[in-house]
Amino acid sequence: MLSQKILLVTSVEAEKQAILSGLGHSNQVSVEIVGVGPMQAAVHTARLLMSQNYDLLINVGIAGGFVHEAEIGDIVIGTSIIAGDLGSETKDGFLTLEELGFGASMFTSDPHHRSIIKNGLDDKRYATRLGPILTVSTTTGTKETSEKLKKRFPSAVAEAMEGFGVATAANILRVPMLEIRAISNQVGPRNKEDWKIKEALQQLTKVSSVLKELYT
């Protein structure tokens, strides 16, 4: 077990409660809600990181998985956190901030902790995938948008709404960061009848129970 001070941030109360169900009481792990979307997530995460010292920051929540990349019920650990819609649209296609010369639209997750957690989940035989996770301000609701994102970021496995904001705060304050998501639906046409939010929240409980074993 690793004795470290960890901050888990999520977007809504349901996710927090699912995490606490697996985590139980812990003096070493804090769970906080930072809101929906990258801007709220960045501001509230930065405030939390400045309030005390943390050894690791993890953004945990549910997400949409790209077809053929992540199935409903899978757990995804982001190898990188990418701002999927931050850039400029041109007649020749989408340009990222890096291509425009304006800064960074991608952060790499901490490889050391990523490996530790992936091995811990694998030991439990939970379906776990690694790959880039996109952060979007508007969740995808059409096949056309899904295909555009996949063309732009072919290796992306999932999309959510807070990771890049959380990673931005972590980068500025020099705290190792990861994004972990449980897949509740497929990215594409918005069909809520096919969503498995309850099941994805149950997966978050499993994730947090593994984190408890590894870090407390």
ZIBELSUL-V761220 format. One record per backbone hydrogen bond with DSSP energy under -1.0 kcal/mol. NH is the residue of the N-H (numbers start at 1). CO is the residue of the C=O. If there is no record, write none. Layout:
NH/CO  NH/CO
This chain:
2/214  4/2  6/28  7/56  8/30  9/58  10/32  16/12  17/13  18/14  19/15  20/16  21/17  23/19  24/20  30/6  32/8  34/10  41/37  42/38  43/39  44/40  45/41  46/42  47/43  48/44  49/45  50/46  55/5  56/5  57/176  58/7  59/178  60/9  61/180  63/182  64/159  65/185  66/157  69/66  70/66  73/183  74/71  75/127  76/181  77/129  78/179  79/131  81/107  82/133  83/105  84/82  84/135  86/83  88/95  90/93  93/90  95/88  100/96  101/97  102/97  107/81  109/79  110/177  114/110  115/111  116/112  117/113  118/114  119/115  120/116  121/117  122/118  123/119  125/122  126/121  129/75  131/77  133/80  134/158  135/82  136/160  146/142  147/143  148/144  149/145  150/146  151/147  152/148  153/149  156/153  157/132  158/132  159/64  160/134  166/162  167/163  168/164  169/165  170/166  171/167  172/168  173/169  175/170  178/57  180/59  181/76  182/61  183/74  184/63  187/65  190/141  191/189  194/191  195/192  196/184  200/196  201/197  202/198  203/199  204/200  205/201  206/202  207/203  208/204  209/205  210/206  211/207  212/208  213/209  214/210  215/211  216/212
